[in-house]
Amino acid sequence: MFDSLPLVLILLVSSVLLVGLFRYLKLPAMIAYFVVGLILGPHVIGVLPDSESSRHVAEFGIVFLMFSIGLEFSLPKLYSMRRILFGLGGAQVLITLFASISLAWWLGLHLTSAFVIGSAITMSSTAIVSKILMERVDLNSRHGRLAIGILLFQDIAVIPILILIPALGASSGDIGTIFLMALLKAIFLLSILFKFGRPLMNSWFALVANQRSRELFILNVLMITLLFSFATKMAGLSFGIGAFMAGMLISETRYRYQVESDIAAFRDILLGLFFISIGMLLNLHQVASNIGFIILVTLGFILFKAFVIMALARLFNYEIGVGIRTGLILAQAGEFSFVILALAREEHVIGAHAFQIILAASLLSMILAPFIIQYNGRIARYLSKSYNRNSSD
C-alpha cells in the first residue's frame, strides 16, 4: 500500500489542480481528467502504467455512467417526447451513422472499424450540453428541448451498439446473425427482469430503506448494479448493459431520487478515473504526425452533424434558426464515444491507427464544444435573418 501511496498522491494532486483550472476557464471537468491521464500516462511521463488493473478501474466508470443513464429513463417522459425522440433523434442517429460508415469503408477501413467509428461520431455529450443549457436557462427553449430529445435517443441507440461490439469481437460470422443473437439475449433478459424484477426490487428496496442506514442503502445500490453487470457479461454482453438494466429497474421504484443523490459523488469520481484511463490511451506521437488529418476529421464531422440536425429540424417544421442552434449544440462527440472506442479496442474490432485518429478528433471536438455552444445564438441569427426577427428563445 505504502509503495503505491506516492502514485495516488500524484494522481489526486494533478486531478485537483487541473479540474480547478478547467472549471476556472469554464471548460468541462472531463477534459481535465483526459489531460491528467495524457500527461501521467505511458506516452508522456509514464507514471501511470497501461495495466490490466487500470482497465478494470475504467470499466467501473463505464458501469456507473450506464447506470446513471438507466435511471433517467422513465417511460412517461419518453412517451411525452416521442415525436422528437424517435422521429428527429432516430433520423439523426441513422443518417450520421450510415454516412460515417460509408465514408470510412470507402476510405478502405474494415466494416467493423467503420461501424465503430460511425457509432462514436454519432454520439454527442450529454454532460456538456445539459450543463451548459442549464447554466444558460435554455433547457425549456425550443432548441433546448430538441437537443435533449436527440440526446435521449442517442442514449437509447448506444445500447444495441454496446451489444454488437463484443459479439463482433468474439466471432467472425455473419454480422446480422451475430447482432440478432445478442439482441435476443438482451430482450430476453429485459423481459425477465421487468416481469419479475420490478415487484422484487420495490420490496427489496423497502426492506433496505427501513433499516435507516445510508451506508447500507449505498452498498445495496452498488451490489445490485454489479450483480446485473456480472450477469450480462456472463450472457456474452457487456458490463454496461447490465448496469443500464439495473438503473432502469431502480428508476421504477420510489427510491429513484434518493439513489441519484446518494451515488452522485461516487459516480463522478469513477467517471473521472474512466476519463483518466482514456487520456492514457492517447499517443501524442501519432497525434502529432497526423494533426492535419485529425483537425480535418474534427471539423468535418462537426459541420456534418450540425447540418444533418439543422436539415432534419427544418423537415420536422421547426424554424431554420432553431435547427441551426440545435445542430451547433450537438455537433461534438460525447462520453459514449469514448465508451464505444474503449470497448472496441478491448474487443480488437478497431485498428490502432484509426483508434488514435478518432479518439483525438472526439476529444478535440469536446474541447471546442463549450465555445461553439456559447455562440450558437449569434451564429443562428447571423445565418438566418428571419430567426433574428421572430426568435422567442
N, C-alpha and C positions, 0 to 999 in steps of 0.2 A: 504493500500500500504506500509506504513512505517513498519508494522509488518512483511511483507514478505521481506523487503529490506536486512536484515542480511542473509536470506536464499539465495537470489540472489547473494549477495556478496561472500558467501562461495562457491557457485557453480561456479562463474566466476573465483575467485582466484584459486580454485582447478583445473579448466579446463586449465587456462593459464599456471600454473606451470607444470602440468603433460603433456600437449601437448608439451610444450617446452622441457621437459626432454626426452620424447619419440622421438621427432624429433632429438635431440642431439644424442640419442642412435641408430638413423636410424631405428626406429620401426614405424609402421603405427599409425597415429594420432587417428584412430578409436579405437585402443586398449586402448589409454589413456582415451578416453571417457568412455569405458567399466569400467575401473578401478575407475574413478570418481563415476560412478553410483554404483559400487560394494561397495566402501568404505562409501559413504554417504547414501546408500540405507537402507531399513528396516532390512536387515540381518546382518549389521555390526554396524555403528554408529547410524543409524536411523534418520538422519537429513532430508532426502528426503522421504516423505511418498509414499507408493504404492497406489496412489489415482486415481480416475477417471480422474481428470484434467491432471495428469502425462501421462496417457494413451492417452488422446486426443492430447497432445503435440507430443507424439511419432508417432501418426497417420499422423501428418503434415510432419514429417520426411520421412515416407514411401511414402506419396503423391509426394514429390519433388524428391525422388530417382526414382520413376517410371516415373515421368515427364521427368527427365534427360535422362533416357533410351529411352523413346519415341522419344526425339529429335535426338538421334543417329541413328535412323532407317531411312535410305534413301534407296529406292528401287533399284537404280543403284548399290549402294555399296553391298547390299545383293545379287544381281544378279551376280556381278563380283566374289563373294566369294562362290557361290552356292555349289561347289563341297566340299569344306572344311566345309561350314556351315551346309548343310543338309545331307551330307554324313558322314564325320567324327564326326561332332558335334552331329548330330541326333543319331548316333550309340552309342556315349559315354553316352548321357543322358539316352537312353533306357536301355542299358546294366547295367549301375550303378544303375539306379532306380529299375529295375527288381530284380537285385541281392540283393540290400539293403532291399527291401520289403520282398523278400523271406526269408532272414535271420531273420529279425525282427519278421515275422509271425511265423517262425519255433521256435523262442525263446519264443513264447507264447503271443505276443502282438496282440491286435485287429488290423484288417486290416486297419482301418482308421489311427491309430497311426503308423503302419508300413509304410503307404503311406507318411505321414508327415515326418517321419524320413528319408525315402529313398529320398524324394524330397529335404530335407535340405542338406543331404550328397552329392547329385549330383551336387550342385552349387559350383562354385569357385569364388574367389574375383576379380571382375573387377578393383576395386580401387587399390588393392595391386599390381596385375600383371601388369596393364597398366603403373602405376607409376614407378615400378622397371625396366620394359622393356624400358621405355622412358629414364630413367636415364642411363641405360647401352647401349643406342643406339642399341637396339635389336628388335625394332618394325618391321623392314623390313627384319629381318633374317628369315630363313625357320621355325625355331621353334617359332619365334615371330608371324609370320603370322598364323601358325597353332593355337597357343594359342588364339589369338584374334578371329579367326573364330569360335572356340569352345565356347568361352565366349559369342559371339553374339548369338549362338544357345541356350545357357543356358538362356540368357535374354529373348529369344522368348518363350522357354519352360516354364518359370515361369508364363506366362500369363494364360494358362489353369489350372495350379496348383492353382493360386490365385482365379480363377473362381470356382474351385471344392471345396476348403476348406470351404467357407461359406455355400455352398449347402449341404455339408456333415454335417455341424453343425446344419443346420435348419431342416433336415429331416432324418428319419430312413429307408427310402425306398431303392429301388434298386439303387446301386451306378452308374451303367451305365446310367440309365434313368435320374438320378439327374444331372450327368455331361453333358449329351446330351442337356437337357433343358437349363442349364446355358450357355453352349457353343453357342446354337442357339440364346440366348438373346444377347450375346456378338457380334456374327456375324451380327445380325440384326442391332444393334447399330452402328457397324463399317461401314456397308454398307450405312446406312442412312447418317452418318457423312461424309463419303468420297464422296458421291454423291452430297450432298447439302452443307456440311460444308466447303469444300476446297475453292470454289469461295467466299463464305461468309466470311471466315477467312481472305483471301487475301484483300478483300475490307475493312473489319473492321480494320485490322492492318494498312492499308494505311491511313485510316481516323485518327486513333490514332497517328500514326507517324507524320502526317502533323501538329499536334499541337506542335511538337518540345519540348515536356516535358518528361524528363526521368522519373520523378515521375509518371506521368500518364501512361507511357508505362509499367513500372513495375507493377503498380496497375492493369492494364489491363491483364497482364500475370497471376497474382495471381487470378484475378476474373475468367478468363476462366478455369484455372486449377481446381479451387474449384467448379465451376459450373458443369464441367464434372464429377468430383469425386462424387458430390452430386447426379447427375443423375444416375450414375451406381450403387450407393448404394441404391437408391430408386428402381432400377430394380432388386435388390436381389444379386448384385455382390459386389465386394469390392471397397473401395475408390481408391485404386491403379490402377485399370483397367481404370477408368475414366481419371486419371492423365496421364497414358500411352497414351490413345487415344488423349488427348489434345496435348501432346508432338509430337506425330506422325503427327497430322494435322499442327501444327506450323512449323514442320521441312520441310513441303512442301511449305512454304512461303519464300519470300526473306528476312524475318526478323529473320531467324533462328539463325544466329551467334550473332546478337545483343541481342536476348533473352538469349542465353547461357552466354554471357558476363555479362549482367545486373543482372541475378539471381544467379550467381555463389556463391557469399559470403553469400547471404541469404539462399540458398540451403544448403551450407556446415554447417552453424550454426544449421539449423533444423535437419540435419542428425546427427550432434554431440549430440543434445538433444535426438534423437532416440536411439543412441548407449548408452547414459547415462541411458535411461529407460530400455534398455535390460540388462545392468550391474546390475541394481536394482533388476532384477528378479533372479539373480544367488544366490543360497542359499549355503553359504560356509560349513555349517554343512553337508548337503547332498553330496557336492563335496568331502569333506574330508573323509567321510565314504565310498565313492565309488571311491576313487582316482585311485586305481589299475585298476578297470574296465574302467574308463574314459580314462586312458593312453592307455589301450589295444584297445578300440574303436577308439581312435585318430590314433594310429599307423596303425591299421587295415584298416581304410578307406583311409588313405594317401597312403599306399602301394598298395591297390586295385585300387584306381583311377589312380595312376601313371602307374600301369601295364596295365590296360584297354586301356588307351590312347596310351601307347607305342605299344601295340599289334595292335591297330586299325591303327596307323600311318604306321606301317610296312605293314599291309594289303592294305593300300592305296598307297603302293610303295614309302614310304619315308624311308630314311636311319634309321637304328635302333638307332643310336646316336641322331638323330633329334627327334625320338619318345620318347626316354628317357628324353631328355631335356624338351620337351613339357609336358610330364607326370608329371615331378617334379615341373614344373612351376604352373600347375593347380591342384596339389594334395590336396590343402587346401579347407576348406569351404569358403563361401562368404557372402557378405552383404545380399543377398536374402535368405540365410539360416536362418538368424535372422528374416527377414520379414515373412517367411513361419512359423517359430516357434511361433512368436508373434501372428500371425493371428490364428494359430491352437489353441493356448492357449486361446485366446479371444473367439473362437467358441466352446471350450471344446471338441476338437477332438483328444487330446493327453493327456495321463496321466501325473500327476505332476512329478513322479519319472523319467519316460522316458524323459520328457521335460528337467529336470535338467542335466541328463547324456549327451544328445545330445547338449544342449546349452554349457556345459563346454567343451565337446570334440571339438565342432566347434570353440570356442574361442581359445583353446589350439593350434589347427591346424593353425589358423591365426597368432598366436604369433610365431610359428615355421617357417611359410612361408617365411619371408624375408631371413632367414639363409639358407633354402633349395634352394631358387631361386638363391641366391648369388653363390652357389657352384654347380649349375646344370651342367655347362660345364665340370668341373673337374670330377664330378661323371660319366657323359656320356663318357668322354674319358677313364676313368678307366674301365668302364664296357664294352666298345666297342672300341677295339684297331683300327679297321678299320676306325672308325669315327675320331680318333686322326690323322690318316694319310690323310684322304680325306676331312676333315672338311673345309668348306669355311665360316662358320658362326663365 
